[in-house]
Amino acid sequence: MIEEVTDGIYLVLGANKGRFPWSHSILATGDINVLFDTGCGAEAIQEVKDNFPIDLVVNSHTHPDHFSGNHHFKDHELWVPERFSDILADLDRMSVRFAGGGEPARNWLHLVKEVLGHQPTPPTGSYWEGEVIDLGRLKFKAIYTPGHTADHFCFLEEDRGILLSFDIDLTPFGPWYGHTECDLDEFRASLRRLMEIPLKMVISSHRHPMTSGIDEEIAAFDAVFDARTEKIYHMLEGGPATVEELAEQSPIYRVKERGFALFTYFESRMIQHHLELLVKQGEVELLEDGSYRRI
C-alpha cells in the first residue's frame, strides 16, 4: 500500500483506489517524517505506523476524506489550516458547514462517523500561506489554493519542483466545488497560480503522480469549468428552471437514480455556482420564484 514515488516521498494508497470517501495519503521522510492527510483508510494507516515513526501529521484541508484517520495519531502533532481549525473536532458544526443542515447534514455525519469511523480529534497546531515544513533534505512550502474549499492548500518542494496538489487532483471528473464556501473564480485563480510554477512532479490525492504533461493536465482540468457552465446554460433552453430541477438531471455527477440527499446537495451547490456566474455575466437572470431564465 506504500509506494515510493521519488527519493523520500511515498504515496500511501487509499482504500477503494483512493476514490471518495477515501483518498491517498502522502508520506515524506527525512530528519522528521510527515504524513500529509489521513483519509487512506485504517489498514493503510496501520502499515504506515508499522514501518515509519511519524513525527507530524498535516491535513491539506478539512474534508473528511483527508482527515478521517486523524484519531489514529492522537499522540502526535497534528497541523491543519488555520481557518476552521477551531471547529474541526465539532462534527455537528462541520456538517452544517459542508452540508447545510437537515438530511444532507445527517448523511454527512453518518458518512464521517459510521462509514469512515472517524473520532473527533482536535489539532495541536495550524498553518497558513508560506509556512515551511522542514524535513532537512526536503522542505515543503504551504501554498494557499482556495476554491475547492475555503481552506485548501497545496505544498511545494521548490528545489525539486514537486507539488503535493491534494484535491486539485487532475482527475477526469474535473474540479469539485459542492459547498456554499466554494468559489469558481478562486479555484481558477489557484490553477493559474500553479501553472506559473515550474513543476517536475505533481502528487495528488486521487490519482497516481504525474511527471509529464503537467501544464496540459492543469489546463484540461480548468477547461471543465467552461464546459459545465455551457452545459448548464443550454439546459435552460426549454425555459426557466430551479437549481433543484436542474440537479434532478444530474449534469455533473451523471447518475440515473438519486437516493442520497448529501450527493444531491453537492450537485445542487455546484450547479448554483455556475448559475451565479451566468447571472454575473448577464446571460441568465434569477426570477422571483427562485428559478433561473436565459436572457
C-alpha positions in Angstrom: 0.0 0.0 0.0 3.0 2.3 0.3 4.8 3.2 -3.0 8.0 5.3 -3.1 7.4 7.8 -5.9 10.7 9.6 -5.6 13.5 9.7 -3.0 12.0 10.2 0.4 8.4 10.7 -0.8 5.8 7.9 -0.7 2.2 7.5 -1.9 0.1 5.7 0.6 -2.6 4.1 -1.5 -6.1 4.8 -0.2 -9.0 2.3 0.2 -11.2 2.0 -2.9 -8.3 3.0 -5.1 -8.3 6.4 -3.4 -11.8 7.3 -4.5 -14.1 9.3 -2.3 -14.8 8.9 0.6 -11.2 7.8 0.8 -8.0 9.4 -0.6 -4.4 8.7 -1.0 -2.1 10.0 1.7 1.4 11.3 1.1 4.4 10.4 3.3 7.6 12.5 3.3 10.7 11.3 5.2 13.8 13.0 6.4 15.0 14.4 9.6 11.3 14.1 10.6 8.6 12.0 8.9 5.5 13.8 7.9 2.2 12.2 6.9 0.0 14.5 4.7 -3.6 13.6 5.2 -5.1 10.6 6.9 -8.0 9.5 4.6 -6.3 6.4 3.2 -8.1 4.0 5.5 -7.3 2.2 8.7 -5.4 -0.7 7.1 -3.1 1.7 5.1 -2.5 3.8 8.2 -1.5 0.8 10.2 1.0 -0.1 7.6 2.5 3.4 7.8 2.7 3.2 11.6 4.3 -0.2 11.5 7.1 0.9 9.1 7.7 4.6 9.8 7.8 6.7 13.0 5.6 9.6 12.3 6.6 13.0 13.8 3.9 15.2 12.3 0.5 14.8 10.6 -0.7 17.6 8.3 -4.2 18.0 6.8 -4.2 19.7 3.4 -7.7 20.9 4.1 -10.6 19.8 6.3 -12.6 17.4 4.1 -13.4 14.1 5.7 -11.6 12.0 3.1 -8.5 13.9 4.2 -8.9 14.0 8.0 -10.9 10.8 8.7 -7.9 8.9 10.2 -6.6 11.7 12.4 -7.7 9.9 15.5 -5.1 7.2 14.8 -2.5 9.9 15.6 -3.9 11.3 18.8 -0.5 11.4 20.5 1.2 13.1 17.5 1.4 16.7 16.4 -1.5 17.5 14.1 -1.5 20.6 11.9 -4.5 21.8 9.9 -5.2 25.0 8.0 -5.8 27.9 10.4 -9.2 28.7 9.0 -11.8 26.3 10.6 -9.2 24.7 12.8 -11.4 25.7 15.8 -14.4 23.6 14.6 -12.6 20.5 13.1 -13.4 18.4 16.2 -17.0 19.7 16.3 -18.7 17.4 13.7 -22.1 19.0 14.1 -20.8 22.4 13.1 -18.7 20.8 10.4 -21.8 19.1 9.0 -23.6 22.4 8.7 -20.6 24.0 7.1 -20.3 21.3 4.4 -23.9 20.1 4.0 -26.1 23.0 5.2 -28.2 21.2 7.7 -31.2 18.8 7.5 -31.0 15.4 5.8 -27.8 16.2 3.9 -26.1 17.1 7.2 -27.3 13.9 8.8 -26.0 12.0 5.8 -22.6 13.7 6.2 -22.4 12.8 9.8 -23.3 9.2 9.0 -20.6 9.1 6.4 -18.0 10.5 8.7 -18.9 8.6 11.9 -20.2 5.3 10.6 -18.6 4.7 7.2 -15.2 6.3 7.9 -15.2 5.6 11.6 -13.8 9.0 12.4 -13.4 10.1 16.0 -13.2 13.9 16.5 -9.6 14.9 17.1 -8.6 18.5 17.9 -5.5 19.7 16.1 -2.4 20.7 18.0 -1.3 23.4 15.6 -2.2 25.3 12.5 -0.6 26.8 9.4 -1.3 29.2 6.6 0.3 30.6 3.5 4.1 30.5 3.4 4.6 28.0 6.3 7.6 25.8 5.6 7.7 22.2 6.9 11.5 21.4 7.0 12.5 17.8 6.8 16.1 18.5 6.1 16.6 17.3 2.6 13.0 18.2 1.8 11.3 21.4 2.5 7.6 21.9 1.8 6.1 25.3 1.5 2.3 25.9 2.0 0.5 27.5 -0.9 -3.0 28.7 -0.4 -5.2 27.4 -3.2 -8.8 28.1 -2.3 -11.8 27.3 -4.5 -12.3 23.6 -3.7 -12.8 24.6 -0.1 -12.0 27.9 1.6 -9.1 26.2 3.4 -7.4 24.2 0.7 -3.6 24.1 0.5 -1.0 22.6 -1.7 2.6 22.0 -0.6 5.6 22.7 -2.9 9.1 21.3 -2.6 10.7 24.1 -4.6 14.2 22.7 -5.1 12.8 19.5 -6.7 9.7 21.1 -8.4 7.4 18.6 -6.6 3.9 19.7 -5.9 1.6 18.0 -3.4 -1.7 19.1 -5.0 -4.2 17.1 -2.9 -7.8 17.9 -4.2 -6.5 19.8 -7.2 -6.4 16.2 -8.2 -6.4 16.5 -12.0 -8.8 13.5 -12.4 -11.1 13.1 -15.4 -14.1 14.0 -13.2 -12.8 17.6 -13.1 -12.9 20.1 -10.3 -15.2 19.7 -7.3 -16.9 22.6 -5.6 -20.0 21.3 -3.9 -20.3 23.6 -0.8 -21.5 27.2 -0.4 -18.0 28.2 0.6 -16.5 27.0 -2.7 -15.7 29.7 -5.4 -15.2 29.2 -9.1 -13.1 32.3 -9.6 -10.9 31.4 -6.7 -10.5 27.9 -7.9 -9.4 29.0 -11.4 -7.1 31.6 -9.9 -5.5 28.8 -7.9 -5.0 26.8 -11.0 -3.4 29.8 -12.8 -1.0 30.2 -9.8 0.1 26.6 -10.1 0.7 26.9 -13.8 3.2 29.7 -13.1 5.4 27.3 -11.1 7.9 25.1 -13.0 6.8 21.7 -11.9 8.5 18.3 -12.5 6.1 16.2 -10.5 2.5 16.5 -9.2 1.2 14.1 -6.5 -2.5 14.4 -5.9 -4.9 12.7 -3.6 -7.0 10.7 -6.1 -4.7 9.6 -8.9 -1.1 8.4 -9.4 1.7 11.0 -9.7 2.4 12.9 -12.9 5.8 13.7 -14.2 5.0 14.8 -17.8 2.3 16.9 -19.5 1.6 18.7 -16.2 0.6 22.1 -17.7 -1.7 20.3 -20.2 -3.3 18.3 -17.4 -3.9 21.5 -15.4 -5.3 23.3 -18.4 -7.7 20.4 -19.2 -8.8 20.4 -15.6 -9.5 24.1 -15.8 -11.4 23.7 -19.1 -14.0 21.6 -17.3 -15.4 24.8 -15.7 -16.3 26.3 -19.0 -17.7 23.1 -20.3 -20.0 22.8 -17.3 -21.1 26.4 -17.5 -22.0 26.0 -21.2 -23.9 22.7 -20.4 -26.0 24.3 -17.7 -26.7 27.3 -19.8 -28.1 25.1 -22.6 -30.2 23.2 -20.0 -32.2 26.4 -19.7 -33.2 26.4 -23.4 -36.5 24.8 -22.5 -37.5 27.6 -20.1 -36.8 28.7 -16.5 -35.7 26.0 -14.0 -34.7 25.9 -10.4 -31.4 24.6 -9.1 -33.3 21.5 -7.8 -34.9 20.8 -11.2 -31.6 21.0 -12.9 -30.0 18.8 -10.3 -32.6 16.1 -10.9 -31.0 15.8 -14.4 -27.5 15.3 -12.8 -25.4 17.2 -15.4 -22.3 16.9 -13.3 -22.4 13.6 -11.4 -24.4 12.0 -14.3 -26.2 9.5 -12.1 -29.6 8.0 -13.1 -31.0 7.4 -9.7 -31.0 9.6 -6.6 -31.5 8.4 -3.0 -28.6 10.0 -1.1 -29.5 13.6 -0.1 -25.9 14.6 0.5 -24.8 14.0 -3.1 -27.9 15.8 -4.4 -27.0 18.7 -2.1 -23.4 18.7 -3.5 -24.5 18.7 -7.1 -27.1 21.4 -6.4 -24.4 23.6 -5.0 -22.1 23.0 -8.0 -24.9 23.9 -10.4 -25.8 27.0 -8.3 -22.2 28.3 -8.6 -22.4 28.1 -12.4 -25.8 29.8 -12.4 -24.5 32.6 -10.2 -21.6 33.0 -12.7 -24.0 33.2 -15.6 -26.1 35.8 -13.8 -22.9 37.9 -13.2 -22.1 37.6 -16.9 -25.5 38.9 -17.8 -26.6 35.7 -19.6 -29.1 34.4 -17.1 -31.4 36.1 -14.6 -32.8 34.9 -11.2 -36.6 35.2 -11.1 -38.7 36.0 -8.1 -39.9 32.3 -7.8 -36.3 31.2 -7.4 -35.9 29.8 -10.9 -33.3 30.9 -13.5 -34.0 32.0 -17.0 -31.8 32.8 -20.0 -31.8 36.4 -21.1 
